[in-house]
């Protein structure tokens, strides 16, 4: 899956909602805080982590690439 950036970056919680991996911001917050989400191979616990062109999110067996 891919997310096309409209601005310079997208926040991690917003990205998970945008591709449908989380239904709401609350769901995104929980899975991120529980350490279930990886950004570029590293576990990420900040919902507001800014993602830029080339970053990859891994969650629930899915990989999402951020593209400009």
mmCIF file as Biopython writes it, N, C-alpha, C and O atoms, coordinates in Angstrom:
data_model
#
loop_
_atom_site.group_PDB
_atom_site.id
_atom_site.type_symbol
_atom_site.label_atom_id
_atom_site.label_alt_id
_atom_site.label_comp_id
_atom_site.label_asym_id
_atom_site.label_entity_id
_atom_site.label_seq_id
_atom_site.pdbx_PDB_ins_code
_atom_site.Cartn_x
_atom_site.Cartn_y
_atom_site.Cartn_z
_atom_site.occupancy
_atom_site.B_iso_or_equiv
_atom_site.auth_seq_id
_atom_site.auth_asym_id
_atom_site.pdbx_PDB_model_num
ATOM 1   N N  . UNK A ? 1  ? 0.844   -1.187 0.000  1.0 0.0 1  A 1 
ATOM 2   C CA . UNK A ? 1  ? 0.000   0.000  0.000  1.0 0.0 1  A 1 
ATOM 3   C C  . UNK A ? 1  ? 0.881   1.240  0.000  1.0 0.0 1  A 1 
ATOM 4   O O  . UNK A ? 1  ? 2.031   1.204  0.436  1.0 0.0 1  A 1 
ATOM 5   N N  . UNK A ? 2  ? 0.328   2.319  -0.490 1.0 0.0 2  A 1 
ATOM 6   C CA . UNK A ? 2  ? 1.052   3.591  -0.508 1.0 0.0 2  A 1 
ATOM 7   C C  . UNK A ? 2  ? 0.152   4.723  -0.036 1.0 0.0 2  A 1 
ATOM 8   O O  . UNK A ? 2  ? -1.067  4.698  -0.208 1.0 0.0 2  A 1 
ATOM 9   N N  . UNK A ? 3  ? 0.794   5.706  0.560  1.0 0.0 3  A 1 
ATOM 10  C CA . UNK A ? 3  ? 0.118   6.957  0.900  1.0 0.0 3  A 1 
ATOM 11  C C  . UNK A ? 3  ? 0.841   8.048  0.140  1.0 0.0 3  A 1 
ATOM 12  O O  . UNK A ? 3  ? 2.052   8.216  0.282  1.0 0.0 3  A 1 
ATOM 13  N N  . UNK A ? 4  ? 0.098   8.792  -0.668 1.0 0.0 4  A 1 
ATOM 14  C CA . UNK A ? 4  ? 0.686   9.908  -1.407 1.0 0.0 4  A 1 
ATOM 15  C C  . UNK A ? 4  ? 0.563   11.162 -0.546 1.0 0.0 4  A 1 
ATOM 16  O O  . UNK A ? 4  ? -0.532  11.548 -0.137 1.0 0.0 4  A 1 
ATOM 17  N N  . UNK A ? 5  ? 1.695   11.780 -0.282 1.0 0.0 5  A 1 
ATOM 18  C CA . UNK A ? 5  ? 1.711   12.980 0.556  1.0 0.0 5  A 1 
ATOM 19  C C  . UNK A ? 5  ? 1.090   14.168 -0.171 1.0 0.0 5  A 1 
ATOM 20  O O  . UNK A ? 5  ? 1.380   14.416 -1.341 1.0 0.0 5  A 1 
ATOM 21  N N  . UNK A ? 6  ? 0.236   14.894 0.536  1.0 0.0 6  A 1 
ATOM 22  C CA . UNK A ? 6  ? -0.321  16.141 0.006  1.0 0.0 6  A 1 
ATOM 23  C C  . UNK A ? 6  ? 0.490   17.317 0.531  1.0 0.0 6  A 1 
ATOM 24  O O  . UNK A ? 6  ? 0.543   18.383 -0.082 1.0 0.0 6  A 1 
ATOM 25  N N  . UNK A ? 7  ? 1.118   17.098 1.680  1.0 0.0 7  A 1 
ATOM 26  C CA . UNK A ? 7  ? 1.950   18.127 2.302  1.0 0.0 7  A 1 
ATOM 27  C C  . UNK A ? 7  ? 3.343   17.537 2.495  1.0 0.0 7  A 1 
ATOM 28  O O  . UNK A ? 7  ? 3.664   16.499 1.916  1.0 0.0 7  A 1 
ATOM 29  N N  . UNK A ? 8  ? 4.163   18.187 3.295  1.0 0.0 8  A 1 
ATOM 30  C CA . UNK A ? 8  ? 5.541   17.733 3.490  1.0 0.0 8  A 1 
ATOM 31  C C  . UNK A ? 8  ? 5.614   16.413 4.252  1.0 0.0 8  A 1 
ATOM 32  O O  . UNK A ? 8  ? 6.516   15.608 4.016  1.0 0.0 8  A 1 
ATOM 33  N N  . UNK A ? 9  ? 4.661   16.187 5.171  1.0 0.0 9  A 1 
ATOM 34  C CA . UNK A ? 9  ? 4.665   14.971 5.986  1.0 0.0 9  A 1 
ATOM 35  C C  . UNK A ? 9  ? 3.249   14.598 6.376  1.0 0.0 9  A 1 
ATOM 36  O O  . UNK A ? 9  ? 2.313   15.375 6.191  1.0 0.0 9  A 1 
ATOM 37  N N  . UNK A ? 10 ? 3.100   13.378 6.927  1.0 0.0 10 A 1 
ATOM 38  C CA . UNK A ? 10 ? 1.843   12.932 7.525  1.0 0.0 10 A 1 
ATOM 39  C C  . UNK A ? 10 ? 2.205   12.311 8.868  1.0 0.0 10 A 1 
ATOM 40  O O  . UNK A ? 10 ? 3.250   11.675 9.007  1.0 0.0 10 A 1 
ATOM 41  N N  . UNK A ? 11 ? 1.342   12.498 9.846  1.0 0.0 11 A 1 
ATOM 42  C CA . UNK A ? 11 ? 1.610   11.913 11.161 1.0 0.0 11 A 1 
ATOM 43  C C  . UNK A ? 11 ? 1.207   10.444 11.161 1.0 0.0 11 A 1 
ATOM 44  O O  . UNK A ? 11 ? 0.299   10.032 10.440 1.0 0.0 11 A 1 
ATOM 45  N N  . UNK A ? 12 ? 1.900   9.665  11.983 1.0 0.0 12 A 1 
ATOM 46  C CA . UNK A ? 12 ? 1.713   8.216  12.016 1.0 0.0 12 A 1 
ATOM 47  C C  . UNK A ? 12 ? 0.260   7.812  12.251 1.0 0.0 12 A 1 
ATOM 48  O O  . UNK A ? 12 ? -0.266  6.964  11.530 1.0 0.0 12 A 1 
ATOM 49  N N  . UNK A ? 13 ? -0.392  8.400  13.241 1.0 0.0 13 A 1 
ATOM 50  C CA . UNK A ? 13 ? -1.794  8.064  13.521 1.0 0.0 13 A 1 
ATOM 51  C C  . UNK A ? 13 ? -2.696  8.347  12.334 1.0 0.0 13 A 1 
ATOM 52  O O  . UNK A ? 13 ? -3.592  7.560  12.030 1.0 0.0 13 A 1 
ATOM 53  N N  . UNK A ? 14 ? -2.464  9.468  11.661 1.0 0.0 14 A 1 
ATOM 54  C CA . UNK A ? 14 ? -3.259  9.832  10.489 1.0 0.0 14 A 1 
ATOM 55  C C  . UNK A ? 14 ? -3.029  8.840  9.351  1.0 0.0 14 A 1 
ATOM 56  O O  . UNK A ? 14 ? -3.958  8.485  8.626  1.0 0.0 14 A 1 
ATOM 57  N N  . UNK A ? 15 ? -1.786  8.399  9.205  1.0 0.0 15 A 1 
ATOM 58  C CA . UNK A ? 15 ? -1.443  7.461  8.132  1.0 0.0 15 A 1 
ATOM 59  C C  . UNK A ? 15 ? -2.157  6.125  8.333  1.0 0.0 15 A 1 
ATOM 60  O O  . UNK A ? 15 ? -2.678  5.553  7.376  1.0 0.0 15 A 1 
ATOM 61  N N  . UNK A ? 16 ? -2.185  5.628  9.562  1.0 0.0 16 A 1 
ATOM 62  C CA . UNK A ? 16 ? -2.864  4.355  9.839  1.0 0.0 16 A 1 
ATOM 63  C C  . UNK A ? 16 ? -4.355  4.449  9.535  1.0 0.0 16 A 1 
ATOM 64  O O  . UNK A ? 16 ? -4.953  3.498  9.034  1.0 0.0 16 A 1 
ATOM 65  N N  . UNK A ? 17 ? -4.951  5.598  9.839  1.0 0.0 17 A 1 
ATOM 66  C CA . UNK A ? 17 ? -6.376  5.793  9.522  1.0 0.0 17 A 1 
ATOM 67  C C  . UNK A ? 17 ? -6.581  5.922  8.012  1.0 0.0 17 A 1 
ATOM 68  O O  . UNK A ? 17 ? -7.550  5.389  7.472  1.0 0.0 17 A 1 
ATOM 69  N N  . UNK A ? 18 ? -5.679  6.622  7.332  1.0 0.0 18 A 1 
ATOM 70  C CA . UNK A ? 18 ? -5.827  6.895  5.902  1.0 0.0 18 A 1 
ATOM 71  C C  . UNK A ? 18 ? -5.871  5.614  5.065  1.0 0.0 18 A 1 
ATOM 72  O O  . UNK A ? 18 ? -6.590  5.547  4.068  1.0 0.0 18 A 1 
ATOM 73  N N  . UNK A ? 19 ? -5.109  4.605  5.469  1.0 0.0 19 A 1 
ATOM 74  C CA . UNK A ? 19 ? -5.094  3.351  4.697  1.0 0.0 19 A 1 
ATOM 75  C C  . UNK A ? 19 ? -6.051  2.308  5.257  1.0 0.0 19 A 1 
ATOM 76  O O  . UNK A ? 19 ? -6.132  1.194  4.740  1.0 0.0 19 A 1 
ATOM 77  N N  . UNK A ? 20 ? -6.779  2.667  6.318  1.0 0.0 20 A 1 
ATOM 78  C CA . UNK A ? 20 ? -7.798  1.779  6.860  1.0 0.0 20 A 1 
ATOM 79  C C  . UNK A ? 20 ? -7.279  0.715  7.810  1.0 0.0 20 A 1 
ATOM 80  O O  . UNK A ? 20 ? -8.005  -0.228 8.124  1.0 0.0 20 A 1 
ATOM 81  N N  . UNK A ? 21 ? -6.036  0.840  8.278  1.0 0.0 21 A 1 
ATOM 82  C CA . UNK A ? 21 ? -5.505  -0.132 9.242  1.0 0.0 21 A 1 
ATOM 83  C C  . UNK A ? 21 ? -6.049  0.124  10.644 1.0 0.0 21 A 1 
ATOM 84  O O  . UNK A ? 21 ? -6.039  -0.770 11.491 1.0 0.0 21 A 1 
ATOM 85  N N  . UNK A ? 22 ? -6.524  1.345  10.887 1.0 0.0 22 A 1 
ATOM 86  C CA . UNK A ? 22 ? -7.186  1.701  12.142 1.0 0.0 22 A 1 
ATOM 87  C C  . UNK A ? 22 ? -8.442  2.490  11.791 1.0 0.0 22 A 1 
ATOM 88  O O  . UNK A ? 22 ? -8.431  3.321  10.883 1.0 0.0 22 A 1 
ATOM 89  N N  . UNK A ? 23 ? -9.524  2.223  12.519 1.0 0.0 23 A 1 
ATOM 90  C CA . UNK A ? 23 ? -10.784 2.895  12.220 1.0 0.0 23 A 1 
ATOM 91  C C  . UNK A ? 23 ? -10.852 4.308  12.775 1.0 0.0 23 A 1 
ATOM 92  O O  . UNK A ? 23 ? -11.535 5.169  12.220 1.0 0.0 23 A 1 
ATOM 93  N N  . UNK A ? 24 ? -10.131 4.546  13.887 1.0 0.0 24 A 1 
ATOM 94  C CA . UNK A ? 24 ? -10.217 5.866  14.504 1.0 0.0 24 A 1 
ATOM 95  C C  . UNK A ? 24 ? -8.866  6.259  15.087 1.0 0.0 24 A 1 
ATOM 96  O O  . UNK A ? 24 ? -7.945  5.447  15.164 1.0 0.0 24 A 1 
ATOM 97  N N  . UNK A ? 25 ? -8.768  7.510  15.491 1.0 0.0 25 A 1 
ATOM 98  C CA . UNK A ? 25 ? -7.562  7.991  16.144 1.0 0.0 25 A 1 
ATOM 99  C C  . UNK A ? 25 ? -7.297  7.266  17.447 1.0 0.0 25 A 1 
ATOM 100 O O  . UNK A ? 25 ? -6.146  7.044  17.824 1.0 0.0 25 A 1 
ATOM 101 N N  . UNK A ? 26 ? -8.375  6.896  18.137 1.0 0.0 26 A 1 
ATOM 102 C CA . UNK A ? 26 ? -8.235  6.164  19.404 1.0 0.0 26 A 1 
ATOM 103 C C  . UNK A ? 26 ? -7.617  4.789  19.142 1.0 0.0 26 A 1 
ATOM 104 O O  . UNK A ? 26 ? -6.712  4.365  19.861 1.0 0.0 26 A 1 
ATOM 105 N N  . UNK A ? 27 ? -8.109  4.093  18.107 1.0 0.0 27 A 1 
ATOM 106 C CA . UNK A ? 27 ? -7.537  2.784  17.745 1.0 0.0 27 A 1 
ATOM 107 C C  . UNK A ? 27 ? -6.061  2.930  17.396 1.0 0.0 27 A 1 
ATOM 108 O O  . UNK A ? 27 ? -5.233  2.128  17.830 1.0 0.0 27 A 1 
ATOM 109 N N  . UNK A ? 28 ? -5.733  3.955  16.614 1.0 0.0 28 A 1 
ATOM 110 C CA . UNK A ? 28 ? -4.345  4.184  16.217 1.0 0.0 28 A 1 
ATOM 111 C C  . UNK A ? 28 ? -3.479  4.435  17.444 1.0 0.0 28 A 1 
ATOM 112 O O  . UNK A ? 28 ? -2.383  3.886  17.557 1.0 0.0 28 A 1 
ATOM 113 N N  . UNK A ? 29 ? -3.967  5.258  18.358 1.0 0.0 29 A 1 
ATOM 114 C CA . UNK A ? 29 ? -3.217  5.572  19.570 1.0 0.0 29 A 1 
ATOM 115 C C  . UNK A ? 29 ? -2.902  4.310  20.365 1.0 0.0 29 A 1 
ATOM 116 O O  . UNK A ? 29 ? -1.785  4.140  20.854 1.0 0.0 29 A 1 
ATOM 117 N N  . UNK A ? 30 ? -3.886  3.430  20.489 1.0 0.0 30 A 1 
ATOM 118 C CA . UNK A ? 30 ? -3.707  2.204  21.276 1.0 0.0 30 A 1 
ATOM 119 C C  . UNK A ? 30 ? -2.665  1.286  20.649 1.0 0.0 30 A 1 
ATOM 120 O O  . UNK A ? 30 ? -1.758  0.821  21.341 1.0 0.0 30 A 1 
ATOM 121 N N  . UNK A ? 31 ? -2.778  1.018  19.354 1.0 0.0 31 A 1 
ATOM 122 C CA . UNK A ? 31 ? -1.823  0.091  18.735 1.0 0.0 31 A 1 
ATOM 123 C C  . UNK A ? 31 ? -0.419  0.663  18.706 1.0 0.0 31 A 1 
ATOM 124 O O  . UNK A ? 31 ? 0.556   -0.080 18.817 1.0 0.0 31 A 1 
ATOM 125 N N  . UNK A ? 32 ? -0.303  1.988  18.557 1.0 0.0 32 A 1 
ATOM 126 C CA . UNK A ? 32 ? 1.024   2.627  18.568 1.0 0.0 32 A 1 
ATOM 127 C C  . UNK A ? 32 ? 1.619   2.557  19.969 1.0 0.0 32 A 1 
ATOM 128 O O  . UNK A ? 32 ? 2.778   2.175  20.128 1.0 0.0 32 A 1 
ATOM 129 N N  . UNK A ? 33 ? 0.842   2.922  20.985 1.0 0.0 33 A 1 
ATOM 130 C CA . UNK A ? 33 ? 1.352   2.897  22.363 1.0 0.0 33 A 1 
ATOM 131 C C  . UNK A ? 33 ? 1.685   1.483  22.827 1.0 0.0 33 A 1 
ATOM 132 O O  . UNK A ? 33 ? 2.558   1.298  23.674 1.0 0.0 33 A 1 
ATOM 133 N N  . UNK A ? 34 ? 0.991   0.483  22.275 1.0 0.0 34 A 1 
ATOM 134 C CA . UNK A ? 34 ? 1.262   -0.909 22.632 1.0 0.0 34 A 1 
ATOM 135 C C  . UNK A ? 34 ? 2.497   -1.465 21.918 1.0 0.0 34 A 1 
ATOM 136 O O  . UNK A ? 34 ? 2.862   -2.623 22.121 1.0 0.0 34 A 1 
ATOM 137 N N  . UNK A ? 35 ? 3.142   -0.642 21.081 1.0 0.0 35 A 1 
ATOM 138 C CA . UNK A ? 35 ? 4.370   -1.064 20.406 1.0 0.0 35 A 1 
ATOM 139 C C  . UNK A ? 35 ? 4.143   -2.016 19.245 1.0 0.0 35 A 1 
ATOM 140 O O  . UNK A ? 35 ? 5.031   -2.797 18.904 1.0 0.0 35 A 1 
ATOM 141 N N  . UNK A ? 36 ? 2.968   -1.964 18.633 1.0 0.0 36 A 1 
ATOM 142 C CA . UNK A ? 36 ? 2.638   -2.881 17.543 1.0 0.0 36 A 1 
ATOM 143 C C  . UNK A ? 36 ? 2.974   -2.321 16.163 1.0 0.0 36 A 1 
ATOM 144 O O  . UNK A ? 36 ? 2.838   -3.024 15.161 1.0 0.0 36 A 1 
ATOM 145 N N  . UNK A ? 37 ? 3.412   -1.065 16.103 1.0 0.0 37 A 1 
ATOM 146 C CA . UNK A ? 37 ? 3.667   -0.401 14.826 1.0 0.0 37 A 1 
ATOM 147 C C  . UNK A ? 37 ? 5.166   -0.134 14.683 1.0 0.0 37 A 1 
ATOM 148 O O  . UNK A ? 37 ? 5.824   0.320  15.620 1.0 0.0 37 A 1 
ATOM 149 N N  . UNK A ? 38 ? 5.690   -0.426 13.490 1.0 0.0 38 A 1 
ATOM 150 C CA . UNK A ? 38 ? 7.100   -0.135 13.213 1.0 0.0 38 A 1 
ATOM 151 C C  . UNK A ? 38 ? 7.193   0.896  12.098 1.0 0.0 38 A 1 
ATOM 152 O O  . UNK A ? 38 ? 6.416   0.874  11.143 1.0 0.0 38 A 1 
ATOM 153 N N  . UNK A ? 39 ? 8.158   1.799  12.238 1.0 0.0 39 A 1 
ATOM 154 C CA . UNK A ? 39 ? 8.456   2.772  11.193 1.0 0.0 39 A 1 
ATOM 155 C C  . UNK A ? 39 ? 9.901   2.535  10.792 1.0 0.0 39 A 1 
ATOM 156 O O  . UNK A ? 39 ? 10.810  2.638  11.617 1.0 0.0 39 A 1 
ATOM 157 N N  . UNK A ? 40 ? 10.108  2.215  9.515  1.0 0.0 40 A 1 
ATOM 158 C CA . UNK A ? 40 ? 11.446  1.921  8.995  1.0 0.0 40 A 1 
ATOM 159 C C  . UNK A ? 40 ? 12.150  0.849  9.836  1.0 0.0 40 A 1 
ATOM 160 O O  . UNK A ? 40 ? 13.352  0.934  10.087 1.0 0.0 40 A 1 
ATOM 161 N N  . UNK A ? 41 ? 11.378  -0.163 10.267 1.0 0.0 41 A 1 
ATOM 162 C CA . UNK A ? 41 ? 11.942  -1.286 10.989 1.0 0.0 41 A 1 
ATOM 163 C C  . UNK A ? 41 ? 12.119  -1.096 12.485 1.0 0.0 41 A 1 
ATOM 164 O O  . UNK A ? 41 ? 12.514  -2.032 13.180 1.0 0.0 41 A 1 
ATOM 165 N N  . UNK A ? 42 ? 11.832  0.100  12.996 1.0 0.0 42 A 1 
ATOM 166 C CA . UNK A ? 42 ? 11.978  0.394  14.421 1.0 0.0 42 A 1 
ATOM 167 C C  . UNK A ? 42 ? 10.597  0.562  15.054 1.0 0.0 42 A 1 
ATOM 168 O O  . UNK A ? 42 ? 9.727   1.225  14.490 1.0 0.0 42 A 1 
ATOM 169 N N  . UNK A ? 43 ? 10.400  -0.039 16.224 1.0 0.0 43 A 1 
ATOM 170 C CA . UNK A ? 43 ? 9.130   0.127  16.928 1.0 0.0 43 A 1 
ATOM 171 C C  . UNK A ? 43 ? 8.939   1.597  17.270 1.0 0.0 43 A 1 
ATOM 172 O O  . UNK A ? 43 ? 9.840   2.239  17.812 1.0 0.0 43 A 1 
ATOM 173 N N  . UNK A ? 44 ? 7.763   2.127  16.952 1.0 0.0 44 A 1 
ATOM 174 C CA . UNK A ? 44 ? 7.469   3.552  17.178 1.0 0.0 44 A 1 
ATOM 175 C C  . UNK A ? 44 ? 6.288   3.679  18.131 1.0 0.0 44 A 1 
ATOM 176 O O  . UNK A ? 44 ? 5.250   3.050  17.926 1.0 0.0 44 A 1 
ATOM 177 N N  . UNK A ? 45 ? 6.446   4.490  19.171 1.0 0.0 45 A 1 
ATOM 178 C CA . UNK A ? 45 ? 5.381   4.665  20.154 1.0 0.0 45 A 1 
ATOM 179 C C  . UNK A ? 45 ? 4.819   6.084  20.179 1.0 0.0 45 A 1 
ATOM 180 O O  . UNK A ? 45 ? 4.008   6.407  21.047 1.0 0.0 45 A 1 
ATOM 181 N N  . UNK A ? 46 ? 5.232   6.928  19.247 1.0 0.0 46 A 1 
ATOM 182 C CA . UNK A ? 46 ? 4.720   8.300  19.178 1.0 0.0 46 A 1 
ATOM 183 C C  . UNK A ? 46 ? 3.685   8.411  18.065 1.0 0.0 46 A 1 
ATOM 184 O O  . UNK A ? 46 ? 4.011   8.265  16.887 1.0 0.0 46 A 1 
ATOM 185 N N  . UNK A ? 47 ? 2.437   8.671  18.445 1.0 0.0 47 A 1 
ATOM 186 C CA . UNK A ? 47 ? 1.363   8.786  17.454 1.0 0.0 47 A 1 
ATOM 187 C C  . UNK A ? 47 ? 1.613   9.962  16.512 1.0 0.0 47 A 1 
ATOM 188 O O  . UNK A ? 47 ? 1.224   9.920  15.344 1.0 0.0 47 A 1 
ATOM 189 N N  . UNK A ? 48 ? 2.263   11.012 17.020 1.0 0.0 48 A 1 
ATOM 190 C CA . UNK A ? 48 ? 2.505   12.202 16.213 1.0 0.0 48 A 1 
ATOM 191 C C  . UNK A ? 48 ? 3.788   12.166 15.403 1.0 0.0 48 A 1 
ATOM 192 O O  . UNK A ? 48 ? 4.183   13.178 14.826 1.0 0.0 48 A 1 
ATOM 193 N N  . UNK A ? 49 ? 4.449   11.004 15.352 1.0 0.0 49 A 1 
ATOM 194 C CA . UNK A ? 49 ? 5.686   10.860 14.572 1.0 0.0 49 A 1 
ATOM 195 C C  . UNK A ? 49 ? 5.432   11.309 13.142 1.0 0.0 49 A 1 
ATOM 196 O O  . UNK A ? 49 ? 4.491   10.846 12.498 1.0 0.0 49 A 1 
ATOM 197 N N  . UNK A ? 50 ? 6.277   12.215 12.644 1.0 0.0 50 A 1 
ATOM 198 C CA . UNK A ? 50 ? 6.114   12.726 11.284 1.0 0.0 50 A 1 
ATOM 199 C C  . UNK A ? 50 ? 6.764   11.767 10.290 1.0 0.0 50 A 1 
ATOM 200 O O  . UNK A ? 50 ? 7.913   11.358 10.459 1.0 0.0 50 A 1 
ATOM 201 N N  . UNK A ? 51 ? 6.018   11.423 9.268  1.0 0.0 51 A 1 
ATOM 202 C CA . UNK A ? 51 ? 6.494   10.513 8.229  1.0 0.0 51 A 1 
ATOM 203 C C  . UNK A ? 51 ? 6.693   11.285 6.936  1.0 0.0 51 A 1 
ATOM 204 O O  . UNK A ? 51 ? 5.850   12.086 6.533  1.0 0.0 51 A 1 
ATOM 205 N N  . UNK A ? 52 ? 7.815   11.028 6.300  1.0 0.0 52 A 1 
ATOM 206 C CA . UNK A ? 52 ? 8.185   11.732 5.080  1.0 0.0 52 A 1 
ATOM 207 C C  . UNK A ? 52 ? 8.329   10.749 3.912  1.0 0.0 52 A 1 
ATOM 208 O O  . UNK A ? 52 ? 8.244   9.534  4.094  1.0 0.0 52 A 1 
ATOM 209 N N  . UNK A ? 53 ? 8.548   11.293 2.720  1.0 0.0 53 A 1 
ATOM 210 C CA . UNK A ? 53 ? 8.748   10.504 1.517  1.0 0.0 53 A 1 
ATOM 211 C C  . UNK A ? 53 ? 9.799   9.417  1.761  1.0 0.0 53 A 1 
ATOM 212 O O  . UNK A ? 53 ? 10.904  9.703  2.220  1.0 0.0 53 A 1 
ATOM 213 N N  . UNK A ? 54 ? 9.442   8.166  1.448  1.0 0.0 54 A 1 
ATOM 214 C CA . UNK A ? 54 ? 10.381  7.056  1.590  1.0 0.0 54 A 1 
ATOM 215 C C  . UNK A ? 54 ? 10.229  6.260  2.878  1.0 0.0 54 A 1 
ATOM 216 O O  . UNK A ? 54 ? 10.763  5.155  2.985  1.0 0.0 54 A 1 
ATOM 217 N N  . UNK A ? 55 ? 9.513   6.799  3.856  1.0 0.0 55 A 1 
ATOM 218 C CA . UNK A ? 55 ? 9.309   6.072  5.115  1.0 0.0 55 A 1 
ATOM 219 C C  . UNK A ? 55 ? 8.364   4.885  4.885  1.0 0.0 55 A 1 
ATOM 220 O O  . UNK A ? 55 ? 7.523   4.912  3.985  1.0 0.0 55 A 1 
ATOM 221 N N  . UNK A ? 56 ? 8.517   3.848  5.712  1.0 0.0 56 A 1 
ATOM 222 C CA . UNK A ? 56 ? 7.650   2.678  5.641  1.0 0.0 56 A 1 
ATOM 223 C C  . UNK A ? 56 ? 7.078   2.363  7.014  1.0 0.0 56 A 1 
ATOM 224 O O  . UNK A ? 56 ? 7.780   2.403  8.025  1.0 0.0 56 A 1 
ATOM 225 N N  . UNK A ? 57 ? 5.784   2.049  7.028  1.0 0.0 57 A 1 
ATOM 226 C CA . UNK A ? 57 ? 5.088   1.647  8.253  1.0 0.0 57 A 1 
ATOM 227 C C  . UNK A ? 57 ? 4.789   0.159  8.133  1.0 0.0 57 A 1 
ATOM 228 O O  . UNK A ? 57 ? 4.342   -0.304 7.083  1.0 0.0 57 A 1 
ATOM 229 N N  . UNK A ? 58 ? 5.032   -0.585 9.198  1.0 0.0 58 A 1 
ATOM 230 C CA . UNK A ? 58 ? 4.651   -1.999 9.242  1.0 0.0 58 A 1 
ATOM 231 C C  . UNK A ? 58 ? 3.701   -2.202 10.412 1.0 0.0 58 A 1 
ATOM 232 O O  . UNK A ? 58 ? 3.996   -1.815 11.542 1.0 0.0 58 A 1 
ATOM 233 N N  . UNK A ? 59 ? 2.552   -2.817 10.124 1.0 0.0 59 A 1 
ATOM 234 C CA . UNK A ? 59 ? 1.566   -3.093 11.170 1.0 0.0 59 A 1 
ATOM 235 C C  . UNK A ? 59 ? 0.623   -4.193 10.697 1.0 0.0 59 A 1 
ATOM 236 O O  . UNK A ? 59 ? 0.144   -4.169 9.563  1.0 0.0 59 A 1 
ATOM 237 N N  . UNK A ? 60 ? 0.364   -5.150 11.572 1.0 0.0 60 A 1 
ATOM 238 C CA . UNK A ? 60 ? -0.633  -6.185 11.319 1.0 0.0 60 A 1 
ATOM 239 C C  . UNK A ? 60 ? -0.395  -6.929 9.989  1.0 0.0 60 A 1 
ATOM 240 O O  . UNK A ? 60 ? -1.341  -7.248 9.269  1.0 0.0 60 A 1 
ATOM 241 N N  . UNK A ? 61 ? 0.881   -7.198 9.682  1.0 0.0 61 A 1 
ATOM 242 C CA . UNK A ? 61 ? 1.214   -7.932 8.457  1.0 0.0 61 A 1 
ATOM 243 C C  . UNK A ? 61 ? 1.183   -7.093 7.189  1.0 0.0 61 A 1 
ATOM 244 O O  . UNK A ? 61 ? 1.403   -7.615 6.096  1.0 0.0 61 A 1 
ATOM 245 N N  . UNK A ? 62 ? 0.914   -5.811 7.321  1.0 0.0 62 A 1 
ATOM 246 C CA . UNK A ? 62 ? 0.841   -4.912 6.156  1.0 0.0 62 A 1 
ATOM 247 C C  . UNK A ? 62 ? 2.022   -3.949 6.170  1.0 0.0 62 A 1 
ATOM 248 O O  . UNK A ? 62 ? 2.518   -3.576 7.233  1.0 0.0 62 A 1 
ATOM 249 N N  . UNK A ? 63 ? 2.466   -3.551 4.986  1.0 0.0 63 A 1 
ATOM 250 C CA . UNK A ? 63 ? 3.501   -2.528 4.868  1.0 0.0 63 A 1 
ATOM 251 C C  . UNK A ? 63 ? 2.942   -1.380 4.042  1.0 0.0 63 A 1 
ATOM 252 O O  . UNK A ? 63 ? 2.359   -1.583 2.977  1.0 0.0 63 A 1 
ATOM 253 N N  . UNK A ? 64 ? 3.131   -0.178 4.553  1.0 0.0 64 A 1 
ATOM 254 C CA . UNK A ? 64 ? 2.636   1.021  3.871  1.0 0.0 64 A 1 
ATOM 255 C C  . UNK A ? 64 ? 3.831   1.922  3.600  1.0 0.0 64 A 1 
ATOM 256 O O  . UNK A ? 64 ? 4.607   2.227  4.506  1.0 0.0 64 A 1 
ATOM 257 N N  . UNK A ? 65 ? 3.974   2.344  2.355  1.0 0.0 65 A 1 
ATOM 258 C CA . UNK A ? 65 ? 5.077   3.210  1.945  1.0 0.0 65 A 1 
ATOM 259 C C  . UNK A ? 65 ? 4.562   4.641  1.768  1.0 0.0 65 A 1 
ATOM 260 O O  . UNK A ? 65 ? 3.492   4.862  1.200  1.0 0.0 65 A 1 
ATOM 261 N N  . UNK A ? 66 ? 5.331   5.595  2.256  1.0 0.0 66 A 1 
ATOM 262 C CA . UNK A ? 66 ? 4.985   7.011  2.101  1.0 0.0 66 A 1 
ATOM 263 C C  . UNK A ? 66 ? 5.690   7.529  0.845  1.0 0.0 66 A 1 
ATOM 264 O O  . UNK A ? 66 ? 6.908   7.402  0.720  1.0 0.0 66 A 1 
ATOM 265 N N  . UNK A ? 67 ? 4.929   8.109  -0.081 1.0 0.0 67 A 1 
ATOM 266 C CA . UNK A ? 67 ? 5.518   8.630  -1.327 1.0 0.0 67 A 1 
ATOM 267 C C  . UNK A ? 67 ? 5.100   10.074 -1.545 1.0 0.0 67 A 1 
ATOM 268 O O  . UNK A ? 67 ? 4.008   10.486 -1.154 1.0 0.0 67 A 1 
ATOM 269 N N  . UNK A ? 68 ? 5.973   10.824 -2.166 1.0 0.0 68 A 1 
ATOM 270 C CA . UNK A ? 68 ? 5.716   12.248 -2.437 1.0 0.0 68 A 1 
ATOM 271 C C  . UNK A ? 68 ? 4.864   12.386 -3.674 1.0 0.0 68 A 1 
ATOM 272 O O  . UNK A ? 68 ? 4.534   13.502 -4.076 1.0 0.0 68 A 1 
#
